[in-house]
Structure formats: C-alpha cells, structure tokens
C-alpha cells in the first residue's frame, strides 16, 4: 500500500494570484450591483432634473438676429403669447402656438449704416415684403435658432443639477457629519416636491389680464388669419395700412418674378440644340456665385441643371442677402438647384455662421478648409468660408476670424500642395490672387465671385505644359453691387445680367478644357454662349500626358451620341 505524498505548498506568487482571483470572483456580483445601482440613480436623477432644467432653458434662451432689416432680440418665457415690442410705437400680441411657452421679440434699429433708417422706408418695406412672401420658412428659421438656444441652456442646467445630485450622493465622504444629518433623504425629497409644485404652478398659472385693453387688427398672411392685437390705436392704424402695403408689394413682386421665369423658360426652349453637354471622355461641372437668394434665377438654374445633368454643382458664396435666420427659405430653394446632385459651397461675406448651419442641415456640403472628395464627379474640391461678414443692411464689414483674404488664399495653397485637388473655391478676388499667382498650382480650376461681374476664364500655363483655369463668376442672382442706397431683394427679376457656368473636365488628365457661360438678361432672354476653349490636349508634351493619364488612356473628344 503506497504512502500518500504530502501536498506541496504553492509558491508565494501563485498563492497571491489565486487569492486575488478568488476575491474578484467573490466581489464581482457586488460590484456589478453597485454599478447598476449607480447607473439607475443617475438615470432617475436625470429624468427628475429635466423639468427644472427645461424650465430654466426656456426662461433664459435668447437669440440676437434680424427681422427684415431691423435687429431683433428674441427671448422665451411662459407667457403663452408672442409679444412683439416695437418700442415707442407700442406692442403687438399673438397667441403662442407652443403655449404655455411664449416668445418676446424686441425690434431694434436697422443694422448698420444705411439710408432710409425708418420703419417705413422703401428698403424696409421691400425687406418685409420678402418676409411676408415666405412666412413659413421665416418662422421655421427663427424657431430653429430659438430651439437651439433653449437646448443649450437646458443642457447647462441639467449638468449643474446632476453635479448637485452627485455631491448629495457622496455627501458622507465630502461633508461633515453634522451637515450630512441636516440634508437627509426625506428633506431632499420634500424640497424637490415643493420646488416641482412651484415650477409647474408657475408654468400653468393663467396669464393675468393685460393692464390696458388690446385692439384687434385684421391680418392675413399666406391665406391664414392671425389673431393679432395691439395696445394702442396709433399702432393699429399703422399696422393695418402697413400690412396692406406690404401685401400689395409682395403680390407685385411675385407676379414680376413669375413673368420673368416664364419669359426666360420660353427663351431657353428655343435653344435646346445649344444646351451644354459633355463630350465623350468629359465630366461637366456646374458653377455659380452671388445668388443672393434670387428666386427667379434659382428656379431657372434648377430647370437648366435638370436638363443638362452636370455631375456636381459648385457655389463660390454669397448665397443669401444678409445671412439671417429668416432667410432659411433661400437655402431651401437653392438646394433644389442641384436636384439631388452634390452641392458644394464656400460661403461668402454676405453669408454667416447661421447660413452655414442651414446649408449643412439642408444637405449642402459646406467647405471648411479641408479637401472634399466628390465620387460622383471624380474630383476633389477645396475651399473655406469667407473671413469677412457684412453687417445686415449695411456696407460695414467685420472679421469673423483673425485671417485676411490673402492669408486664406495662402492657407488653401498650402493644403493643396500637401494634397493636390481639382477645384479650389473662395469668394473674394483678394483670396484668389495668391492662389492664381502660385507657380505650378496643384489644382485644375479656381473659382471665385464677389464682384458681380464675369472676368475670365484665365489660363495659367505650368512648366510641364498643363494648365490651371481661373474664373471670376458673375452674379447668378442678377444683383447690383450693394451700396448705401441700393439693396437687392430675393423676390425681383435680375437687376443686371445673371450668369452661371459649365466647366468641362477631361477625365483622363483632369484638365479643364473649356468653359461655357449661360447668361440670363434683364429682359428675360437667355444667351447660351459658345464654349470658350481653355487648352488643347494635343499640345501637351507626351511625357506630361502620360504622367497625367496614368494607366487610363484619354479618348479623343467627340460629340456624345
């Protein structure tokens, strides 16, 4: 019978690791329970804190923007009404569609140095006519900004409340024992219940009767009756007459726009054989600048793009007039130009950060200083927003970032040098100058606008025989250069010739071989210009052609069948 050998003791290391593993197994369920409990408390605290945070957000939201040409400060409250403060003229009131949440709109002066600073100047009436013609988009644009402000203030309040909850949960570790006993769970629950009743009661409490009687005013906007009232007879009379005038002006503007569109469409229909089209082996790009919200040319360019079917749409900025939230309708209409195709834009000095947000939300690709690949067109585009911004209804400008136009151009050249691109888009000529002056620029096409006048195409030859095409695009909106006494309106026919352009790119080499402008004259006639040749592939040295083409042969251009 064999004798059983004594069990050898484990080494110190193995013993230690075994004890740690056993401890982990024993404590893991408890740790999991603590984690789930902490998560549950956090979610519960967030839910219970949300009403307070939301009430704080609504009570402290504020938006500084413009209504027409006038500055407007928009705040929210729980008055269940929309109050429009017109200063010395008095106040106007509307029932809030989001009651019990209310809105107060304080109307200020005209933004900037401008002639006709009166509430009833010609420029002011034209601007308000534009608001009247597109009220749903105006309301939606402003509402989006107000909601963003409410969300930001609500999130801040929620974080503060959650921090207070975290401190309460850790009170035994952070506070003295005597103070801990003073903030017991029962007292905290009682305080929360009391504050909840106070907040809910304040929100749902009926609005007290106004101290002065309100006078109803008959107002119809887009066929809908508004339950508008004011607090004095003078304002009632002014609004009655003013709204009637704005309504009449808006009807005339819309009629003139429709007449222009009909005339231009008829002119286009007689030139179907001249419609731009790419040759075999080419890609066609569509470009424009300085649309400035013009509804007539927006409609016409949408029809032109639908017929010609370019691969991509490029805008070099100034798509709006003032860059305000109320111009949301301009962006909504402009997206229709592309008809689902990629639409890339480098916002100009009349656009704004609000405009850029609206563009992105609508589906545009807003350039931000980084190359963007457009697979549908096989190109890479580089651009950025303009560093200057015009104060609405003014010729005054402010800098939106510490960068000059020249520095913007130089920065984009540096980016393109590190990673060559096909197209560079900026808005102002001052930004395009250093780009076009760069020897052997690593881009095939440079687009800009701003001057409301066509210049080019310019062709810059490279040392290897290839080239870059530069184009100062005219105004797609047919807009005169803004001066102190001249402002455009989205709801008018072009005041000067409106321009847009087709660019033809050889697929194998990536070179722009021709440009074809289309001009909308002020009388409604359309001129489809002949192609402007920018370079001949047959004149490029063989070595350069082989390098540009790579393994893809370039077919001989011939009319598409």
Protein Blocks (a to p, Z undefined) as FASTA:
>chain_A
ZZddddddddfklmmmmmmmmmmmmmmmmmmmmmmmmmmmmmmmmmmmmmmmmmmmmmmg
ccdddehjbccdddddfeopacddehjnopcddddfkbcbdcdddddddedjdehiafkb
fklmmmmmmmmmmmmlmmmmmmmmmmmmmmmmmmmmmmmmmmmmmmmmmmmmmmcfklmm
mmcfklmmmmmmmmmmmmmmmmmpccdddfbdcddddddeehiacddddfbfklmmmmmm
mmmmmmmmmmmmmmmmmmmmmmmmmmmmmmmmmgccddehiacddddehklopaklmmmm
mmmmmmnopabdcdeejkbfnopaklmmmmmmmmmmnnopacdddddfkbcfklmmmmmm
nopacdehiacddfknopacdddddfbdcdehiabdcdfbdcdfklmmmmmmmmmmmmcc
fbdcdfblklmmmmmmpghiabfbdcdehjopaedjdddddfkopacdddddddfklpac
ddfklccdfkbcdfbdcddddddddfklopafbdcdddddfkopacddddddfbdfklpc
fklmmmmnmmaccddddddZZ
